[in-house]
Amino acid sequence: MTDKHSNSDDAHQERDDQLVFQNPVDRYPTIEPPVQDQPEPGLDAELEPQTDRGEFSYRGTGRLEGRKALITGADSGIGAAVAIAFAKEGADVALNYLPAEEEDAQWVKGVIQDAGRTAVLLPGDLMDREFCEKLPDDAARELGGLDILVNNAGKQIAVESLEELSDEQVVETFTVNIIAMFRITRAALTHMPAGSSIINTTSVQAYNPSPTLLDYASTKAAINNFTKGLAQQLAPKGIRVNAVAPGPFWTPLQVTDGQPKEDLPEFGKQTPIGRAGQPTELAPAYVFLASPESSYVMGETLNVNGGSPTP
């Protein structure tokens, strides 16, 4: 039986290697996802078409050898791609995700172990303050330390008008996307030595908000501000804080009401490159910001969005 998560086409894998010279326009085909729906939080295993999270296409070069990373939202999409890339670069990784995402998390764990690294599973809900505050402790205990934190988990639900946007959704979106980031980062700092790296996932929505994503886009702008302020605060301690701002990437977030259903077939085509991104195309940005080679990069937001102009 073919693993729904796997891509076994050898020629496709070779073309997708991020270190091979290639035309970015056609590195991946322009997808036209069928109209589909998954309940939150969604699974990569059920996504059509499937994503590339780097199982075959990401080739590590030892840039994170011996490092210890905690990644939130690490079961699927961007978080999964980052976890796989970190492992292939030599890091051990603690994966946080919702219990409903266990199937995807187990798959990522398998890929990390195949790379010869340790994967620690830490399921739990970032709406829970106590869970957020103990998550870095659990990661540091299981990994034997902690020197990379990737705040990646996010909630995104499209709503057509402000009148339809409920207080409950606003509170949940802000709690998961930015308040949890404060709580987790604060707790992680007790474990992180000089040389550590904190990387937050923001979005092109911070600069160019969609009218249907008012609450989500607002949190992403807040993440940019949090990143720049915290970077100044922690720089003297030798802890670097940066962010990555993805554009339209094909992940389960899009089919759990992250986009209006009727817009899915055109997802990503509005970018200058003309297609949606695949999660593995984001991973090198996180690897760069986590690695010592970016030692003078602090408070930066790397935009990975297919050419869309940003400030």
CORPE-V849719 format. One record per backbone hydrogen bond with DSSP energy under -0.5 kcal/mol. NH is the residue of the N-H (numbers start at 1). CO is the residue of the C=O. If there is no record, write none. Layout:
nh->NH co->CO
nh->NH co->CO
This chain:
nh->6 co->3
nh->10 co->8
nh->13 co->9
nh->14 co->10
nh->15 co->11
nh->16 co->12
nh->17 co->13
nh->17 co->14
nh->18 co->57
nh->20 co->17
nh->24 co->22
nh->26 co->23
nh->31 co->29
nh->33 co->264
nh->38 co->255
nh->42 co->39
nh->46 co->43
nh->47 co->44
nh->53 co->51
nh->58 co->54
nh->59 co->57
nh->60 co->58
nh->64 co->89
nh->65 co->62
nh->66 co->90
nh->67 co->64
nh->69 co->92
nh->70 co->148
nh->71 co->94
nh->72 co->150
nh->74 co->71
nh->74 co->96
nh->79 co->76
nh->80 co->76
nh->81 co->77
nh->82 co->78
nh->83 co->79
nh->84 co->80
nh->85 co->81
nh->86 co->82
nh->87 co->83
nh->88 co->84
nh->89 co->85
nh->90 co->87
nh->91 co->86
nh->92 co->67
nh->93 co->118
nh->94 co->69
nh->95 co->93
nh->95 co->120
nh->96 co->71
nh->96 co->94
nh->97 co->122
nh->101 co->98
nh->102 co->99
nh->105 co->101
nh->106 co->102
nh->107 co->103
nh->108 co->104
nh->109 co->105
nh->110 co->106
nh->111 co->107
nh->112 co->108
nh->113 co->109
nh->114 co->110
nh->115 co->111
nh->116 co->113
nh->117 co->112
nh->120 co->93
nh->122 co->95
nh->122 co->120
nh->124 co->97
nh->126 co->124
nh->128 co->125
nh->129 co->127
nh->132 co->128
nh->133 co->129
nh->134 co->130
nh->135 co->131
nh->136 co->132
nh->138 co->134
nh->139 co->135
nh->140 co->136
nh->141 co->137
nh->142 co->138
nh->143 co->139
nh->144 co->140
nh->145 co->140
nh->146 co->191
nh->147 co->68
nh->148 co->68
nh->149 co->197
nh->150 co->70
nh->151 co->149
nh->151 co->199
nh->152 co->150
nh->158 co->257
nh->159 co->212
nh->164 co->161
nh->165 co->161
nh->165 co->162
nh->166 co->164
nh->170 co->166
nh->171 co->167
nh->172 co->168
nh->173 co->169
nh->174 co->170
nh->175 co->171
nh->176 co->172
nh->177 co->173
nh->178 co->174
nh->179 co->174
nh->180 co->175
nh->182 co->178
nh->183 co->179
nh->184 co->180
nh->185 co->181
nh->186 co->182
nh->187 co->183
nh->188 co->184
nh->189 co->185
nh->190 co->187
nh->191 co->188
nh->192 co->188
nh->193 co->191
nh->195 co->238
nh->196 co->193
nh->197 co->147
nh->198 co->240
nh->199 co->149
nh->200 co->242
nh->201 co->151
nh->202 co->200
nh->202 co->244
nh->204 co->246
nh->206 co->203
nh->207 co->204
nh->208 co->204
nh->213 co->210
nh->217 co->213
nh->218 co->214
nh->219 co->215
nh->220 co->216
nh->221 co->217
nh->222 co->218
nh->223 co->219
nh->224 co->220
nh->225 co->221
nh->226 co->222
nh->227 co->223
nh->228 co->224
nh->229 co->225
nh->230 co->226
nh->231 co->227
nh->232 co->228
nh->233 co->229
nh->234 co->230
nh->235 co->231
nh->236 co->232
nh->237 co->234
nh->238 co->235
nh->239 co->234
nh->240 co->196
nh->240 co->238
nh->242 co->198
nh->243 co->300
nh->244 co->200
nh->245 co->302
nh->246 co->202
nh->246 co->244
nh->247 co->304
nh->249 co->247
nh->250 co->277
nh->251 co->249
nh->254 co->251
nh->255 co->252
nh->256 co->252
nh->258 co->253
nh->259 co->254
nh->263 co->260
nh->264 co->261
nh->266 co->263
nh->267 co->264
nh->269 co->266
nh->271 co->268
nh->273 co->306
nh->274 co->271
nh->277 co->248
nh->280 co->52
nh->281 co->278
nh->282 co->279
nh->283 co->279
nh->284 co->280
nh->285 co->282
nh->286 co->282
nh->287 co->283
nh->288 co->284
nh->289 co->285
nh->290 co->286
nh->291 co->287
nh->294 co->291
nh->295 co->292
nh->297 co->294
nh->298 co->296
nh->299 co->241
nh->302 co->243
nh->302 co->300
nh->303 co->301
nh->304 co->245
nh->304 co->302
nh->305 co->303
nh->308 co->305
